[in-house]
Amino acid sequence: MNNQTVIVTGAASGIGLACTKLLLERGAQVTAFDIQEDKMRSSLPKNNANLMQVSGDVSDADVCQNVVIKTIKKFNKLDALIHWGAAHSSACWDELDADECNNIMKVNVTGTFLIAQAAAKPMVERGKGAIVLCTSTSVLHGVTGGEGQGGPAYVASKGAVIALTRSLARALGPKGVRVNAVSPGITETAMIKDYSERQRNAMKQRFPLGRFAEPNEIAEAGLFLISEKASFMTGETMHVNGGSNFG
Ligand SMILES: NC(=O)c1ccc[n+]([C@@H]2O[C@H](COP(=O)([O-])OP(=O)(O)OC[C@H]3O[C@@H](n4cnc5c(N)ncnc54)[C@H](O)[C@@H]3O)[C@@H](O)[C@H]2O)c1
């Protein structure tokens, strides 16, 4: 990752935090972006010249543009975006209301589009770049919510990310920018903190590997997709789910 400049969203917690640390360890310059300013400051390494922290809401277009402008001002270029940041909703079909549904769509769909759009602009100018978005294995299962798992708003928003990945990949591929998605299975982060014990045990039985993912195991897929090793991949969804997708 030497000398790559990368914007990582969701950097205060879970997969985004793991991804930021891995990138720094491997010599990248990173703009860490998250809505949780204090958590980001307390979780990330201090006094690292290769790290800049920017806080804000990814569903705000001005904020997204500002993150990109600040990154280029500090590091002179933008090679990649890895967008992990997302909001979660466990409301079941008969509990979900329009406000909650709209908020999840705003952050997870509109926000994903806005940060990808902002990052793509300087990449298109340079004629190269890589964007990684984040969907979820819950799309394949059609999970229903309750007991901490994603409900219809969350699952629908993550389904939209797959479509967005393909649309952006087709639009940006001819301009030298690759766009892919990572689809994590259940991962030990704050996002699953409300899972009931019964739910955790039931879900683990679905995994041939018998456990949930650690954040680093998902972050590595993002690092691979922005690397030259993935130079012929675009519009793809990379599943990293311990085999929970079959059977
Ligand atoms: N943990 C899992 O089991 C799991 C499974 C499948 C997919 N995912 C996906 O992986 C990605 C990372 O999630 P995680 O598990 O690390 O969860 P997490 O809750 O630990 O991290 C999510 C981060 O996104 C940030 N965020 C939320 N809303 C934001 C906004 N409006 N603007 C900017 N930042 C915002 C949060 O502050 C948080 O730091 C998400 O896209 C999630 O949907 C997670």
The ligand as a Gaussian input file, in Angstrom:
#p B3LYP/6-31G(d) Opt

LIG

0 1
 N      -20.661000      -6.221000      11.575000
 C      -21.325000      -7.002000      10.751000
 O      -21.778000      -8.096000      11.109000
 C      -21.535000      -6.574000       9.307000
 C      -22.077000      -7.533000       8.425000
 C      -22.286000      -7.165000       7.107000
 C      -21.956000      -5.885000       6.677000
 N      -21.421000      -4.987000       7.550000
 C      -21.073000      -3.670000       7.048000
 O      -19.719000      -3.404000       7.355000
 C      -19.526000      -1.981000       7.410000
 C      -18.769000      -1.615000       8.682000
 O      -19.618000      -1.889000       9.793000
 P      -19.048000      -2.350000      11.216000
 O      -19.497000      -3.729000      11.434000
 O      -17.608000      -2.015000      11.320000
 O      -19.948000      -1.427000      12.148000
 P      -19.590000      -0.288000      13.210000
 O      -20.880000       0.124000      13.770000
 O      -18.524000      -0.782000      14.117000
 O      -18.983000       0.871000      12.283000
 C      -19.784000       1.654000      11.457000
 C      -19.208000       3.064000      11.461000
 O      -19.969000       3.875000      10.536000
 C      -20.075000       5.154000      11.118000
 N      -21.219000       5.896000      10.577000
 C      -22.534000       5.616000      10.798000
 N      -23.295000       6.554000      10.212000
 C      -22.449000       7.432000       9.620000
 C      -22.647000       8.634000       8.882000
 N      -23.880000       9.109000       8.654000
 N      -21.565000       9.303000       8.416000
 C      -20.308000       8.842000       8.670000
 N      -20.065000       7.716000       9.375000
 C      -21.123000       7.017000       9.841000
 C      -20.261000       4.877000      12.606000
 O      -20.005000       6.016000      13.400000
 C      -19.315000       3.732000      12.841000
 O      -18.041000       4.169000      13.277000
 C      -20.921000      -1.358000       7.314000
 O      -21.148000      -0.921000       6.006000
 C      -21.840000      -2.528000       7.659000
 O      -23.127000      -2.362000       7.079000
 C      -21.205000      -5.316000       8.864000

